[in-house]
Amino acid sequence: MIQLSDRLLTMEESATIAMSRKSRELKSQGKDVISLSLGEPDFNTPQFIKDAATEAMNNNFTKYMPVPGYDDLRESISKKFKRDNNLNYGTDQIVVSTGAKQSIANIVLTLINPGDEVIIPAPFWVSYIEIVKVAGGIPVIVNAGIEKDFKISGEDLTNAITPKTKLMIFSTPCNPTGSVYSKKELRELANSIKQHPSLIVMCDEIYEHINFEGKHESLAQFADVYEQVVTVNGVSKAWAMTGWRLGYIGAPKSIAAACTKVQGQFTSGTCSITQKAAIAAMEANPDVLKEMISAFKQRRTLVLNALSEIPGIKTNHPGGAFYVFPDCSAYFGKSHGGYTIRNASDLCLYLLEESLVALVTGDAFGDPNCFRISYAASEETLIEAMRRIKQALSKLN
């Protein structure tokens, strides 16, 4: 009998991937499932980026590449950081990886020893916890409910820090809530961070450009914590390049060098064609994204308006990304057709069976009172999905 490792046996499957798989299984049975479970833009990669990839292939950029990324790509990322975020990262502070998820794993494996504590505000992206556990770290969850717009304060952070705290991981705009930290709120966090010089903070900014609140704000902009911050980003969300797999970090030189060392023993450099295509994305004016961002903003309004018509559902007003994270706890204890709703997981299974709409339970994101709706879908699809959800919930009593 094959004996699997303990680290694998304690690892949870990604809830978003699991729900997506279940949706595909139902569709293969001929059922009309609407999946709002995956965080994937429903737009195509811009043509100028695809053209850059074609040119790279025609010019035979098909060989092994430097582990931290091509020099010209890292130079383009450095300029992007300065242009969009007013952050000064030299090329030796930038590491390109096979998706932002690998960037995050590199950081955690670089910094965390068994027993180190990692502060993670909840709700959080599903993979943060599991990556920390693989490294032997101890996730320390700091809850931030809907009444706080799902954001922690500087005081919350200070209260969570112990002598064992090594790292904090959070995102803005946030997956799954869409919450966006303002400059004032980030400054408050920075005031706490600077009191603990050994604390490193990983700020996941993958949804940077899908921001309905105005200018995106980065934690690393504050000079007094700059050396304590690792900024994570990538091309998947804003540039609709999920399948291209490219993420990157801006970090203190020692952390960047360490991430390069780790990556060199796992995947080496990211796909050469993807890297050349990413240069086109990094050098493009972000204004080309306005049409997509406007579409997402309209869809947000559509979904929020539909949810406001459903009794018992509470929402915040997400400022970015393409998610809504409603509180559905008013339905706990209700039942219909053999289903009794005890938590958000039960509700999501009920909605999948009763309305054929696939959502993701908030349990996976650290909040069992909520579920996540991805509105990366056409307005027609969203209107039908919300109609089905409203009808199914009306049957619970």
C-alpha positions as CSV (number, residue, x, y, z in Angstrom):
1,M,0.0,0.0,0.0
2,I,1.3,3.4,-1.0
3,Q,1.9,5.6,2.1
4,L,1.4,9.3,1.4
5,S,3.2,12.0,3.3
6,D,1.7,13.5,6.4
7,R,1.8,17.0,4.9
8,L,-0.4,15.8,2.0
9,L,-2.9,14.1,4.4
10,T,-3.4,17.3,6.3
11,M,-3.8,19.4,3.2
12,E,-7.3,20.5,2.1
13,E,-8.3,20.5,-1.6
14,S,-8.9,24.0,-2.9
15,A,-12.7,24.6,-2.5
16,T,-12.9,26.7,-5.6
17,I,-11.3,24.0,-7.7
18,A,-13.5,21.3,-6.0
19,M,-16.7,23.2,-6.8
20,S,-15.6,23.8,-10.3
21,R,-15.0,20.1,-10.8
22,K,-18.4,19.3,-9.3
23,S,-20.0,21.8,-11.7
24,R,-18.3,20.1,-14.7
25,E,-19.5,16.7,-13.5
26,L,-23.1,17.9,-13.4
27,K,-22.8,19.6,-16.8
28,S,-21.5,16.3,-18.3
29,Q,-24.7,14.7,-17.1
30,G,-26.6,17.2,-19.2
31,K,-27.6,19.6,-16.3
32,D,-27.8,23.3,-17.0
33,V,-25.4,24.4,-14.3
34,I,-24.3,28.1,-13.9
35,S,-20.9,28.2,-12.3
36,L,-20.1,31.4,-10.4
37,S,-17.3,29.6,-8.4
38,L,-14.1,30.4,-10.2
39,G,-12.1,33.6,-10.0
40,E,-11.4,33.8,-13.7
41,P,-12.1,36.8,-16.0
42,D,-14.5,36.0,-18.8
43,F,-12.6,38.2,-21.2
44,N,-10.0,37.1,-23.7
45,T,-6.3,38.0,-23.4
46,P,-5.8,41.3,-25.4
47,Q,-4.6,40.7,-28.9
48,F,-1.4,42.8,-28.5
49,I,-0.3,40.4,-25.8
50,K,-1.0,37.3,-27.9
51,D,0.9,39.0,-30.8
52,A,3.9,39.4,-28.5
53,A,3.8,35.7,-27.7
54,T,3.6,34.8,-31.3
55,E,6.6,37.0,-32.1
56,A,8.5,35.4,-29.2
57,M,7.8,31.9,-30.7
58,N,8.8,33.0,-34.2
59,N,12.0,34.4,-32.7
60,N,12.7,31.1,-31.0
61,F,12.5,32.2,-27.4
62,T,12.0,28.6,-26.5
63,K,15.0,27.7,-24.3
64,Y,15.7,27.6,-20.6
65,M,15.5,31.1,-19.1
66,P,17.0,32.7,-15.9
67,V,15.3,31.5,-12.8
68,P,14.1,34.9,-11.6
69,G,12.9,35.9,-15.1
70,Y,14.3,37.5,-18.2
71,D,16.1,40.8,-17.5
72,D,13.9,42.8,-19.9
73,L,10.7,41.5,-18.2
74,R,12.0,42.4,-14.7
75,E,13.0,45.8,-16.0
76,S,9.4,46.2,-17.4
77,I,8.0,45.1,-14.0
78,S,10.3,47.6,-12.2
79,K,9.0,50.4,-14.4
80,K,5.4,49.3,-13.8
81,F,5.9,49.3,-10.1
82,K,7.1,52.9,-10.3
83,R,4.5,54.1,-12.8
84,D,1.4,52.5,-11.2
85,N,2.4,52.2,-7.5
86,N,5.2,54.7,-7.0
87,L,7.3,51.8,-5.7
88,N,11.1,51.6,-6.3
89,Y,12.0,48.0,-6.9
90,G,15.2,47.2,-8.8
91,T,15.5,44.2,-11.0
92,D,17.4,42.4,-8.3
93,Q,14.3,42.8,-6.1
94,I,12.0,41.2,-8.6
95,V,11.3,37.4,-9.1
96,V,9.0,36.1,-11.8
97,S,7.2,32.9,-11.0
98,T,4.7,30.5,-12.5
99,G,1.7,32.3,-11.2
100,A,1.2,34.4,-8.1
101,K,0.4,31.3,-6.2
102,Q,4.0,30.1,-6.7
103,S,5.2,33.5,-5.7
104,I,3.3,33.1,-2.4
105,A,4.7,29.6,-1.9
106,N,8.2,30.8,-2.5
107,I,7.8,33.5,0.1
108,V,6.4,31.2,2.7
109,L,9.0,28.5,2.1
110,T,11.7,31.1,2.3
111,L,10.6,32.6,5.6
112,I,8.7,30.1,7.7
113,N,10.2,27.4,10.0
114,P,8.1,24.8,11.8
115,G,6.2,26.5,14.6
116,D,6.4,30.1,13.2
117,E,3.1,31.9,13.4
118,V,1.6,33.5,10.3
119,I,-1.2,36.1,10.7
120,I,-3.9,35.8,8.1
121,P,-6.9,38.1,8.3
122,A,-10.2,36.3,7.5
123,P,-11.8,36.2,5.1
124,F,-8.7,35.1,3.1
125,W,-7.9,33.4,-0.2
126,V,-8.2,29.7,0.2
127,S,-4.6,28.7,-0.6
128,Y,-2.9,30.9,2.1
129,I,-3.7,28.6,4.9
130,E,-2.6,25.4,3.1
131,I,0.7,26.9,1.9
132,V,1.5,27.9,5.4
133,K,0.7,24.5,6.7
134,V,3.0,22.8,4.1
135,A,5.9,24.9,5.5
136,G,5.1,23.8,9.0
137,G,3.8,27.3,10.0
138,I,0.9,28.0,12.3
139,P,-1.9,30.1,10.8
140,V,-3.2,32.7,13.2
141,I,-6.6,33.8,12.0
142,V,-7.8,37.4,12.7
143,N,-11.5,37.6,12.0
144,A,-12.9,40.7,10.3
145,G,-16.6,40.4,9.8
146,I,-19.0,42.1,7.4
147,E,-19.6,44.9,9.9
148,K,-16.0,45.9,9.5
149,D,-16.1,45.6,5.7
150,F,-14.0,42.5,6.2
151,K,-10.9,44.5,7.0
152,I,-8.7,44.4,10.1
153,S,-7.4,47.5,11.9
154,G,-3.9,48.3,13.2
155,E,-5.1,47.4,16.7
156,D,-6.4,44.0,15.5
157,L,-3.0,43.3,14.0
158,T,-1.1,44.4,17.1
159,N,-3.2,42.2,19.3
160,A,-2.4,39.2,17.2
161,I,1.4,39.6,17.2
162,T,3.3,37.3,19.5
163,P,7.1,36.5,19.9
164,K,6.5,33.7,17.4
165,T,4.9,35.8,14.7
166,K,7.0,35.8,11.5
167,L,4.7,36.8,8.6
168,M,1.4,38.3,7.8
169,I,-0.5,37.6,4.6
170,F,-3.4,39.7,3.2
171,S,-4.8,40.9,-0.1
172,T,-6.2,44.2,-1.4
173,P,-8.4,44.2,-3.3
174,C,-9.5,41.1,-1.4
175,N,-10.5,37.7,-2.7
176,P,-13.2,36.7,-1.6
177,T,-14.8,39.9,-0.3
178,G,-13.8,42.6,-2.8
179,S,-12.8,44.9,0.1
180,V,-10.1,47.5,-0.7
181,Y,-7.9,49.0,1.9
182,S,-7.6,52.8,1.7
183,K,-4.3,54.6,2.2
184,K,-5.4,55.7,5.7
185,E,-6.2,52.1,6.6
186,L,-2.9,50.8,5.3
187,R,-1.1,53.6,7.2
188,E,-2.7,52.4,10.4
189,L,-1.5,48.8,9.6
190,A,2.0,50.2,8.9
191,N,2.0,51.9,12.3
192,S,1.6,48.5,13.9
193,I,4.1,46.8,11.5
194,K,6.9,49.2,12.2
195,Q,6.8,48.4,15.9
196,H,7.8,44.8,15.1
197,P,11.0,45.0,12.8
198,S,11.2,41.2,12.4
199,L,7.7,41.0,11.0
200,I,7.4,40.5,7.2
201,V,4.1,41.3,5.5
202,M,3.1,39.8,2.2
203,C,0.6,42.1,0.4
204,D,-1.2,40.3,-2.4
205,E,-2.2,42.9,-5.0
206,I,-3.2,40.6,-7.9
207,Y,-6.6,42.5,-8.3
208,E,-4.9,45.9,-8.3
209,H,-6.4,47.2,-11.5
210,I,-9.9,45.9,-10.8
211,N,-10.6,48.7,-8.4
212,F,-13.8,50.7,-8.4
213,E,-12.6,53.1,-5.6
214,G,-10.0,55.1,-7.6
215,K,-6.3,54.8,-7.2
216,H,-4.9,51.5,-5.8
217,E,-2.8,51.9,-2.7
218,S,0.2,49.7,-1.9
219,L,1.4,49.0,1.6
220,A,5.1,49.2,0.5
221,Q,4.6,52.9,-0.3
222,F,5.4,53.8,3.3
223,A,9.1,54.2,3.7
224,D,9.2,53.1,7.3
225,V,7.9,49.6,6.5
226,Y,9.2,49.3,2.9
227,E,11.9,46.8,3.9
228,Q,9.3,44.7,5.7
229,V,6.9,44.3,2.8
230,V,6.8,41.8,-0.1
231,T,4.4,42.9,-2.9
232,V,2.9,40.1,-4.9
233,N,1.2,40.7,-8.3
234,G,0.7,39.0,-11.6
235,V,-1.0,39.1,-15.0
236,S,-3.9,36.6,-14.5
237,K,-6.7,38.9,-13.4
238,A,-6.4,42.3,-15.0
239,W,-4.9,41.0,-18.3
240,A,-7.2,37.9,-18.5
241,M,-4.1,35.7,-18.6
242,T,-5.1,33.0,-16.1
243,G,-3.8,30.1,-18.2
244,W,-0.5,31.8,-19.0
245,R,0.7,31.4,-15.4
246,L,2.9,34.3,-14.5
247,G,3.2,36.1,-11.1
248,Y,5.9,38.2,-9.6
249,I,7.1,39.8,-6.5
250,G,8.9,43.0,-5.4
251,A,10.8,42.4,-2.2
252,P,13.8,43.2,-0.1
253,K,16.9,41.9,-1.9
254,S,17.6,39.2,0.6
255,I,14.1,37.8,0.2
256,A,14.2,38.0,-3.6
257,A,17.5,36.1,-3.7
258,A,16.1,33.5,-1.3
259,C,12.9,33.0,-3.4
260,T,15.1,32.6,-6.5
261,K,17.1,29.9,-4.7
262,V,13.9,28.0,-3.7
263,Q,12.3,28.4,-7.2
264,G,15.5,27.1,-8.8
265,Q,15.0,23.7,-7.1
266,F,11.3,23.5,-8.0
267,T,10.3,24.9,-11.4
268,S,13.3,27.1,-12.5
269,G,12.2,29.9,-14.8
270,T,8.6,30.6,-15.9
271,C,7.6,29.8,-19.5
272,S,9.7,31.8,-21.9
273,I,6.8,32.6,-24.2
274,T,4.6,33.8,-21.3
275,Q,7.4,36.1,-20.1
276,K,7.8,37.8,-23.5
277,A,4.0,38.2,-23.6
278,A,4.0,39.7,-20.1
279,I,6.4,42.4,-21.2
280,A,3.7,43.7,-23.5
281,A,1.2,43.7,-20.6
282,M,3.7,45.5,-18.2
283,E,4.4,48.2,-20.7
284,A,0.8,48.8,-21.7
285,N,-1.1,51.8,-20.5
286,P,-3.6,50.5,-17.9
287,D,-6.2,52.7,-19.5
288,V,-6.8,49.9,-22.0
289,L,-8.4,48.0,-19.1
290,K,-11.2,50.6,-18.6
291,E,-13.8,48.7,-20.7
292,M,-13.3,45.5,-18.7
293,I,-13.3,47.3,-15.4
294,S,-16.5,49.2,-16.3
295,A,-18.2,45.9,-17.2
296,F,-17.2,44.4,-13.9
297,K,-18.5,47.5,-12.1
298,Q,-21.9,47.2,-13.9
299,R,-22.1,43.5,-12.9
300,R,-21.3,44.3,-9.3
301,T,-24.3,46.7,-9.3
302,L,-26.5,44.0,-10.9
303,V,-25.6,41.4,-8.3
304,L,-25.8,43.7,-5.3
305,N,-29.2,44.9,-6.5
306,A,-30.5,41.4,-6.9
307,L,-29.2,40.3,-3.5
308,S,-30.8,43.3,-1.9
309,E,-34.2,41.9,-2.9
310,I,-33.6,38.6,-1.1
311,P,-34.8,38.7,2.6
312,G,-32.1,37.9,5.1
313,I,-29.1,38.4,2.8
314,K,-26.5,41.0,4.0
315,T,-23.7,42.4,1.9
316,N,-20.9,44.9,2.1
317,H,-20.1,47.2,-0.8
318,P,-17.1,45.6,-2.5
319,G,-14.7,48.1,-3.9
320,G,-12.7,45.9,-6.2
321,A,-12.0,42.4,-7.6
322,F,-15.1,40.6,-9.1
323,Y,-16.7,39.0,-6.0
324,V,-19.5,39.5,-3.6
325,F,-19.4,37.8,-0.3
326,P,-22.9,37.8,1.2
327,D,-23.8,36.8,4.8
328,C,-26.4,34.1,4.6
329,S,-26.6,33.2,8.3
330,A,-30.3,34.2,8.5
331,Y,-31.0,31.0,6.6
332,F,-29.3,28.7,9.1
333,G,-31.7,26.3,10.7
334,K,-34.2,26.5,7.8
335,S,-35.0,23.5,5.6
336,H,-36.7,22.3,2.3
337,G,-37.0,19.0,0.6
338,G,-34.8,17.0,2.9
339,Y,-32.1,19.7,3.2
340,T,-31.5,21.4,6.5
341,I,-29.2,24.4,6.3
342,R,-26.7,24.5,9.2
343,N,-24.0,26.6,7.6
344,A,-22.8,28.2,4.4
345,S,-21.5,24.8,3.1
346,D,-25.0,23.3,3.4
347,L,-26.5,26.3,1.7
348,C,-24.1,26.1,-1.3
349,L,-24.8,22.4,-1.7
350,Y,-28.5,23.1,-1.5
351,L,-28.3,25.9,-4.1
352,L,-26.3,23.6,-6.4
353,E,-28.8,20.8,-6.3
354,E,-32.0,23.0,-6.1
355,S,-31.0,25.9,-8.5
356,L,-28.0,24.5,-10.4
357,V,-25.9,27.5,-9.4
358,A,-22.4,26.7,-8.2
359,L,-21.0,29.0,-5.5
360,V,-18.2,28.6,-3.0
361,T,-18.8,28.3,0.7
362,G,-17.3,30.9,3.0
363,D,-15.9,28.1,5.2
364,A,-13.1,27.8,2.7
365,F,-12.3,31.5,3.1
366,G,-12.5,31.5,6.9
367,D,-16.0,32.8,7.3
368,P,-18.7,30.1,7.7
369,N,-21.5,32.7,7.6
370,C,-20.9,33.7,4.0
371,F,-20.6,32.4,0.5
372,R,-18.7,33.8,-2.5
373,I,-20.3,34.8,-5.8
374,S,-17.9,35.5,-8.7
375,Y,-19.5,37.9,-11.2
376,A,-16.9,37.2,-13.9
377,A,-19.8,36.1,-16.2
378,S,-22.1,37.8,-18.7
379,E,-25.0,40.0,-17.4
380,E,-27.4,37.5,-19.0
381,T,-25.9,34.7,-17.0
382,L,-25.8,36.7,-13.8
383,I,-29.5,37.7,-14.1
384,E,-30.5,34.1,-14.6
385,A,-28.3,32.9,-11.7
386,M,-29.7,35.5,-9.3
387,R,-33.2,34.6,-10.3
388,R,-32.5,30.9,-9.5
389,I,-30.9,31.7,-6.2
390,K,-33.8,33.9,-5.1
391,Q,-36.3,31.3,-6.0
392,A,-34.4,28.5,-4.2
393,L,-33.9,30.6,-1.0
394,S,-37.6,31.4,-1.0
395,K,-38.4,27.7,-0.5
396,L,-36.5,27.5,2.8
397,N,-38.6,27.9,5.9
